[in-house]
Amino acid sequence: MKHSIFKKLSIGFVSLVCTSLLLLSVQFIHADTAENVYINDIGVDSAYPSAFFVQICTRDAQATGVGFTTTANGVNNTLTYAPTIIAGDCEKVYTWGFSYFGVEAGKTYSVVVQVTGSSTNYSESIIIPATQSATLTSSPSADSSGNLAVKVGDSITFTGSSATDSYSPVIQYWGAVLTCPTSLSATSFKCTAIATGNSDVQMIYYYKDDYDTIAYKSNIIKLSVSDSKPDLKVSSVTLDSSNYLTIQIKNEGNKDVESTTQGNTYIYIDDVLTWLYINNATTSFDRQT
């Protein structure tokens, strides 16, 4: 009897050990499946304000190469987080940028994230934040509507600032009316108007991360460049006691009168052309009548 009892106990012990090993084996397989990996949170943060963040966590075992799909505005973005997430820990990863999803600032979207191979998903209603802005000022200053009128040859200093100072600014303008060879500082550019015409001038701060190119755009200064030339106008006409007629001409333009300046001066007395000065660069005329 004792032997028989011992045999049963022995068989029972072996059975118990085998069952425990089987349970451990099943538990290990379970920990390495998608059910071990779950989404803890999704949203938008200040680190990459133009993309969604996804917080991926593990329960009982580590996970490597976790795939996940983020859906917003009907657009899917499937990515794989290659590094290992240790057991019981979380990692924050980022989707592609908002431009990929076609979402608009200020609008609310349902964002759904699902781990590859999982039958469950995580969803949140997220308001897309407004894009951070930059500002652009000029010297001479533009008016309240952003208009700035200058002449060919004038110098203009454009200065930009961004909510994120670490971003490198680029001054952008259209048309061949400006040249900006001089950088006064990281955010200030000295430009020269070189041709007549109109141009929109804008400062753009580009930042390239692993997921998207973020661009912070400034306000636009609408530049109008007109021709630079002298503008001679009669300022006074006098006749002295010796009957000398003196005509003074003032240059109201934005360019000096030079010896090569072309222009004619007509002097009429009683509607009769009395004198004609051709290619004359002087600014006053004396003539005895």
C-alpha positions in Angstrom: 0.0 0.0 0.0 2.7 2.3 0.8 4.4 1.6 -2.4 1.2 2.1 -4.3 0.6 5.4 -2.6 4.1 6.5 -3.3 3.6 5.6 -7.0 0.5 7.7 -7.2 2.1 10.6 -5.5 5.1 10.3 -7.8 2.9 10.3 -10.9 0.9 13.2 -9.5 4.1 15.2 -8.9 5.3 14.6 -12.4 2.0 15.6 -13.8 2.0 18.8 -11.8 5.5 19.6 -13.0 4.5 19.0 -16.7 1.4 21.1 -16.3 3.5 24.0 -14.8 5.9 23.9 -17.7 3.1 23.9 -20.1 1.5 26.9 -18.4 4.8 28.8 -18.5 5.2 28.0 -22.1 1.8 29.3 -23.0 2.3 32.4 -20.9 5.6 33.2 -22.7 3.9 33.0 -26.1 1.1 35.2 -25.0 3.5 37.9 -23.8 5.2 38.1 -27.1 1.9 38.7 -29.1 0.1 41.9 -29.8 -2.0 41.5 -26.7 1.1 42.2 -24.7 1.5 45.5 -26.4 -1.1 48.2 -26.1 -1.7 51.9 -26.8 -1.8 54.0 -23.7 -2.3 57.5 -25.1 -2.3 59.5 -28.4 -2.2 63.3 -28.9 -0.1 66.2 -29.9 2.8 67.6 -27.8 5.3 70.4 -28.0 8.2 68.2 -29.1 6.8 67.7 -32.6 3.7 70.0 -32.8 2.9 69.1 -36.3 2.5 65.3 -35.8 0.5 62.9 -33.6 2.3 61.1 -30.8 1.5 57.5 -29.9 2.5 56.1 -26.5 3.1 52.3 -26.9 3.4 50.2 -23.8 4.1 46.5 -22.8 2.6 44.4 -20.1 4.5 41.3 -19.1 7.3 41.0 -21.6 9.5 43.1 -23.8 8.5 43.7 -27.4 10.6 44.5 -30.5 9.6 45.8 -33.9 6.1 46.9 -32.9 3.9 47.9 -35.9 1.0 50.2 -35.5 -1.4 52.1 -37.8 -2.7 55.6 -37.1 -5.8 56.7 -38.9 -7.0 60.3 -39.1 -9.2 62.0 -41.6 -9.6 58.7 -43.4 -5.8 58.4 -44.0 -3.8 55.5 -42.7 -0.2 55.8 -41.6 1.5 52.4 -40.8 4.8 52.5 -39.0 7.1 50.2 -37.1 8.9 51.1 -33.9 12.1 49.0 -34.3 13.8 49.4 -30.8 12.9 47.1 -27.9 10.3 48.2 -25.4 11.1 46.6 -22.1 8.5 44.8 -20.1 6.1 47.1 -18.2 7.4 50.2 -19.9 6.2 52.7 -22.5 7.8 54.6 -25.4 6.4 57.7 -27.2 6.7 57.7 -31.0 5.4 60.0 -33.6 3.5 59.6 -36.8 4.1 61.4 -40.1 3.2 65.1 -40.1 -0.3 66.7 -40.3 0.2 67.5 -44.0 0.2 63.7 -44.7 -3.2 63.3 -43.1 -4.6 66.4 -44.7 -5.9 67.7 -41.4 -6.6 71.4 -40.8 -5.6 73.6 -37.8 -8.5 74.3 -35.4 -10.6 71.3 -36.5 -11.3 68.2 -34.4 -10.6 64.7 -35.8 -11.1 61.2 -34.5 -7.7 59.6 -34.3 -7.5 55.8 -34.1 -4.4 53.7 -33.4 -4.2 49.9 -33.7 -1.2 47.7 -33.0 -0.5 45.3 -35.9 -2.1 41.9 -35.2 -4.3 43.2 -32.4 -8.1 43.0 -32.5 -8.5 46.2 -30.4 -7.7 49.9 -31.0 -7.4 53.1 -29.1 -9.1 56.3 -30.2 -9.2 59.9 -29.2 -10.9 63.1 -30.5 -8.0 65.6 -31.1 -8.1 69.2 -32.0 -5.3 70.1 -34.4 -3.4 73.0 -33.0 -2.7 76.1 -35.0 0.7 76.2 -36.7 3.2 78.3 -34.8 3.9 81.5 -36.5 6.8 83.8 -37.2 6.9 87.5 -37.7 8.7 89.7 -40.2 9.5 93.4 -39.9 11.5 95.7 -42.1 13.5 98.9 -42.0 12.1 101.1 -43.5 8.8 99.9 -42.0 5.9 98.6 -44.0 2.5 100.1 -43.3 -0.3 98.5 -41.3 -1.4 96.5 -44.3 2.1 95.1 -44.9 2.8 97.4 -47.9 6.3 98.8 -48.4 7.2 101.1 -51.3 10.9 101.7 -52.2 13.0 102.8 -55.1 15.6 101.0 -57.1 18.9 101.2 -55.2 17.3 101.5 -51.8 18.4 99.2 -49.0 15.9 97.3 -46.9 16.7 95.3 -43.7 14.3 92.4 -43.0 14.3 90.9 -39.5 12.4 87.8 -38.6 11.5 86.1 -35.3 10.0 82.7 -34.5 8.4 81.1 -31.5 11.2 78.5 -31.8 14.5 80.4 -31.9 16.5 77.3 -32.8 15.0 77.0 -36.2 17.1 78.4 -39.1 15.3 81.2 -41.0 15.2 81.5 -44.8 14.1 84.7 -46.4 11.9 84.1 -49.4 10.9 86.5 -52.1 9.5 86.3 -55.6 10.6 88.1 -58.7 14.0 89.6 -59.6 13.5 92.8 -57.7 15.7 92.1 -54.7 19.1 90.8 -53.9 19.9 89.8 -50.3 23.6 89.0 -50.1 24.2 90.2 -46.5 23.1 88.4 -43.4 23.4 90.8 -40.5 22.6 88.0 -38.0 20.9 84.7 -37.8 17.5 86.4 -38.3 18.3 89.6 -40.1 19.0 90.2 -43.8 20.1 93.3 -45.6 18.6 93.5 -49.1 18.8 95.9 -52.0 16.1 96.7 -54.5 17.6 96.1 -57.9 14.7 96.3 -60.3 11.2 97.7 -60.6 8.2 95.5 -59.8 6.4 93.9 -57.0 7.4 91.0 -54.6 6.0 89.2 -51.6 8.7 88.9 -48.9 8.4 86.2 -46.2 10.5 84.6 -43.6 10.2 80.9 -43.2 11.7 78.8 -40.4 12.3 75.2 -41.5 12.9 72.3 -39.2 13.4 68.8 -40.5 12.7 66.0 -38.0 12.5 62.3 -38.7 8.9 62.4 -39.8 8.1 65.7 -41.5 9.4 69.1 -42.4 7.9 71.7 -40.1 7.6 75.3 -41.6 6.8 78.3 -39.5 5.8 81.1 -41.9 5.8 84.8 -41.1 3.5 87.5 -42.2 4.1 88.7 -45.8 5.5 92.2 -46.6 4.3 93.3 -50.0 7.2 95.1 -51.6 6.7 97.6 -54.5 9.9 98.9 -56.2 9.7 101.9 -58.5 12.3 103.4 -60.7 14.9 105.6 -59.2 15.5 108.9 -61.1 15.7 112.6 -60.6 12.6 114.6 -60.6 13.2 118.3 -61.4 10.6 120.9 -60.6 10.6 124.7 -60.8 10.7 126.0 -57.2 10.8 129.7 -57.9 11.0 132.4 -60.6 12.2 135.9 -59.8 13.1 139.0 -61.8 15.4 141.5 -60.2 15.9 145.2 -60.7 18.4 144.6 -63.5 15.8 142.6 -65.4 17.7 139.3 -64.6 15.3 136.4 -64.7 16.3 133.7 -62.2 14.7 130.3 -62.3 15.4 127.9 -59.5 14.8 124.2 -60.0 14.6 121.7 -57.2 15.2 117.9 -57.4 12.4 116.2 -55.7 13.4 112.7 -57.0 15.4 110.1 -55.3 18.5 110.2 -57.5 21.1 113.0 -57.9 21.3 115.0 -61.0 24.6 114.2 -62.7 26.5 115.6 -65.6 25.2 112.8 -67.8 21.6 113.3 -66.7 19.4 113.8 -69.8 16.7 116.4 -69.8 15.4 119.6 -71.4 14.3 122.8 -69.7 11.8 125.0 -71.6 11.2 128.7 -70.6 8.2 130.4 -71.9 7.4 134.1 -71.6 3.8 135.1 -72.6 3.3 131.6 -74.0 6.2 132.1 -76.3 9.2 129.7 -76.1 12.0 132.0 -75.2 14.9 129.7 -74.1 15.6 126.0 -74.4 18.3 124.3 -72.3 19.2 120.9 -73.6 21.0 118.3 -71.5 21.5 120.8 -68.8 22.4 119.5 -65.3 22.5 122.8 -63.5 19.8 123.7 -60.9 19.4 127.4 -61.5 19.3 129.6 -64.6 20.1 133.4 -64.8 19.2 135.3 -68.0 18.8 139.0 -68.6 15.6 139.9 -70.3 
